[in-house]
Amino acid sequence: MSDKKVQKEFPHHRIIFDWWMGLEQHKGERAALRRCDSIDAALEQVGFHRLQFALRRLELKASSQAIANVACVLAYLKPSIDLLNEKPEQRFVKLMQECTTRLAVQMGSEREGKTEKPLISELRFQRLLQAASQADDDFSVQLRRIVRHLDGKATVNPVLVADDIFYRFWALNNPDKYHGSKSFQFKLAKDYYQEIFTYQQDK
């Protein structure tokens, strides 16, 4: 897997991390978010409102729909045993130092056994890109399926996943600003395919 550095840390990173870790104590909230079949359903959940309340105090410019997407996707990720065994005050630093790979890079990472095939197939990845341009629930559905598939196969950093989701909504709502090489689709495709190129041999 190619080396990817974590971007600068922002205050909302710690808020998201603390909320995500808190799902270990609020397992009913996690289960309820996992059962949501739409973003509208997630907007009614206490787990979503707990996260939104914390982020609103930071005046983070993110829509309720974006935050609900974050809540639903991260509900499918669970902390590793190693992370849970760390002292609480050291967990955030450990995660941000050791889990530096963005989600699309992990999607493109090679399957075990030198297969020259990515963990997430190109067909599934393209479905995600197509869904990202639509203002419906398909993006959340596709991303949740991918996260569930990766969990246990790659160490997914929930903070970086949240940042990708926020970026997608900013781009979706501001197409004149986020186009071309600044588009969400280009950002993910670049990470995904450049990771694949590190292990695939030209035929």
MIKE-272474 format. One line per 10 residues: number of its first residue (from 1); their letters; for each residue x, y, z of C-alpha. Coordinates in Angstrom, 1 decimal, decimal comma. Layout:
% MIKE-272474
NUM	a	X Y Z | ...
This chain:
% MIKE-272474
1	msdkkvqkef	0,0 0,0 0,0 | 1,4 3,4 -0,9 | 2,2 5,9 1,8 | -0,4 8,6 2,4 | 0,1 11,3 5,0 | -2,8 12,5 7,1 | -3,9 16,0 6,4 | -3,7 18,6 9,1 | -5,8 17,8 12,1 | -8,9 20,0 12,7
11	phhriifdww	-11,0 20,4 15,9 | -13,9 18,4 14,3 | -11,6 15,4 14,0 | -11,5 14,9 17,7 | -15,3 15,4 18,0 | -15,9 12,7 15,4 | -13,5 10,4 17,1 | -15,0 10,9 20,5 | -18,5 10,3 19,2 | -17,4 7,2 17,3
21	mgleqhkger	-15,6 5,8 20,4 | -18,7 6,6 22,4 | -20,8 4,2 20,4 | -19,0 1,5 22,4 | -21,1 2,8 25,3 | -24,2 3,6 23,2 | -24,5 0,3 21,3 | -28,2 0,8 21,0 | -27,6 4,0 19,1 | -25,1 2,2 16,8
31	aalrrcdsid	-27,6 -0,5 16,1 | -30,3 2,0 15,3 | -28,1 3,9 12,9 | -27,2 0,6 11,2 | -30,9 -0,2 10,7 | -31,6 3,1 8,9 | -32,7 2,5 5,3 | -32,5 6,2 4,4 | -30,9 9,4 5,5 | -34,3 10,8 6,5
41	aaleqvgfhr	-34,5 7,8 8,9 | -31,1 8,7 10,3 | -32,2 12,3 11,0 | -34,6 10,9 13,6 | -32,0 9,0 15,6 | -30,4 10,1 18,8 | -27,0 9,0 17,6 | -27,2 11,4 14,8 | -28,4 14,3 17,0 | -25,6 13,6 19,5
51	lqfalrrlel	-23,0 14,0 16,8 | -24,7 17,0 15,2 | -24,9 18,8 18,5 | -21,2 18,4 19,2 | -20,3 19,5 15,6 | -22,6 22,5 15,7 | -20,8 23,8 18,8 | -17,7 24,1 16,6 | -19,8 25,9 13,9 | -18,7 23,3 11,3
61	kassqaianv	-20,2 24,1 8,0 | -21,8 20,8 7,2 | -25,4 20,0 6,4 | -27,6 17,7 8,5 | -27,7 15,3 5,6 | -23,8 15,2 5,5 | -23,6 14,6 9,2 | -26,3 11,9 9,0 | -24,3 10,2 6,3 | -21,2 10,2 8,5
71	acvlaylkps	-23,2 8,8 11,4 | -24,6 5,9 9,3 | -21,3 5,0 7,7 | -19,2 5,2 10,9 | -21,8 3,1 12,7 | -20,5 0,1 10,7 | -16,9 0,6 11,9 | -15,8 -0,7 15,2 | -12,5 0,2 17,1 | -9,8 -2,5 16,9
81	idllnekpeq	-8,9 -4,4 20,1 | -5,5 -2,7 20,0 | -7,1 0,7 20,0 | -9,5 -0,2 22,9 | -6,5 -1,5 24,9 | -4,8 1,9 24,7 | -5,3 4,4 27,5 | -8,3 6,6 26,6 | -6,2 9,8 26,4 | -3,8 8,2 23,9
91	rfvklmqect	-6,4 6,6 21,5 | -6,9 9,5 19,2 | -3,2 10,2 18,7 | -2,6 6,5 18,1 | -5,3 6,3 15,4 | -4,2 9,4 13,6 | -0,5 8,4 13,7 | -1,0 4,7 12,6 | -4,1 4,9 10,4 | -3,0 7,4 7,8
101	trlavqmgse	-4,4 5,8 4,6 | -7,4 7,4 3,0 | -10,4 5,2 2,2 | -10,1 5,2 -1,6 | -6,5 4,0 -1,3 | -7,7 1,2 0,9 | -10,3 0,3 -1,7 | -7,6 0,0 -4,3 | -5,2 -2,0 -2,1 | -4,3 -5,5 -3,3
111	regktekpli	-6,1 -8,5 -2,0 | -4,1 -11,0 -0,1 | -2,0 -13,5 -2,0 | -0,5 -11,2 -4,7 | -3,7 -11,4 -6,7 | -3,1 -8,1 -8,5 | -6,8 -7,4 -7,7 | -8,1 -4,6 -5,5 | -10,1 -5,2 -2,3 | -13,0 -3,3 -3,9
121	selrfqrllq	-13,6 -4,2 -7,5 | -13,6 -1,5 -10,1 | -17,3 -2,2 -10,8 | -18,2 -1,5 -7,2 | -15,9 1,5 -7,1 | -17,5 3,0 -10,2 | -21,0 2,6 -8,7 | -19,8 4,6 -5,7 | -18,5 7,4 -8,0 | -21,8 7,4 -9,9
131	aasqadddfs	-23,8 7,6 -6,7 | -21,7 10,4 -5,4 | -23,1 12,7 -8,1 | -26,7 12,0 -7,2 | -28,7 13,8 -4,5 | -30,3 10,6 -3,1 | -29,5 7,9 -0,6 | -27,6 5,6 -3,0 | -24,2 7,1 -2,1 | -24,7 6,3 1,6
141	vqlrrivrhl	-25,9 2,8 0,7 | -22,9 2,1 -1,5 | -20,4 3,6 1,0 | -21,8 1,5 3,8 | -21,4 -1,7 1,8 | -17,8 -0,8 1,0 | -17,0 0,0 4,7 | -18,6 -3,2 5,8 | -16,5 -5,1 3,2 | -13,3 -3,5 4,3
151	dgkatvnpvl	-13,8 -3,8 8,0 | -11,4 -6,5 9,2 | -9,4 -6,4 5,9 | -8,0 -2,9 6,3 | -7,6 -0,5 9,2 | -10,1 2,2 8,3 | -9,7 5,6 10,0 | -13,3 6,9 10,7 | -12,0 10,5 10,9 | -10,7 10,4 7,3
161	vaddifyrfw	-13,9 8,7 6,1 | -15,9 11,5 7,6 | -13,8 14,1 5,9 | -14,4 12,3 2,5 | -18,1 12,4 3,2 | -18,1 16,1 4,1 | -16,0 16,9 1,0 | -18,5 15,0 -1,2 | -21,4 17,1 0,1 | -19,5 20,4 -0,2
171	alnnpdkyhg	-18,7 19,4 -3,8 | -22,3 18,3 -4,5 | -23,7 21,6 -3,3 | -21,0 23,8 -4,9 | -20,4 22,3 -8,4 | -19,0 25,5 -9,8 | -16,2 25,5 -7,2 | -15,6 21,8 -7,0 | -15,1 20,6 -10,5 | -12,4 19,0 -12,6
181	sksfqfklak	-9,4 18,1 -10,4 | -11,2 19,5 -7,4 | -14,2 17,2 -7,8 | -14,9 14,5 -5,3 | -15,0 11,9 -8,0 | -11,5 12,9 -9,3 | -10,1 12,9 -5,7 | -11,3 9,3 -5,1 | -10,4 8,0 -8,5 | -6,9 9,3 -8,3
191	dyyqeiftyq	-6,3 7,6 -4,9 | -7,9 4,3 -6,0 | -6,2 3,9 -9,4 | -2,8 5,2 -8,3 | -2,8 2,6 -5,5 | -3,7 -0,2 -8,0 | -0,8 0,9 -10,3 | 1,6 0,2 -7,5 | 1,1 -3,6 -7,7 | -0,5 -4,4 -11,1
201	qdk	1,9 -5,4 -13,8 | 1,4 -4,3 -17,4 | 0,1 -7,2 -19,5
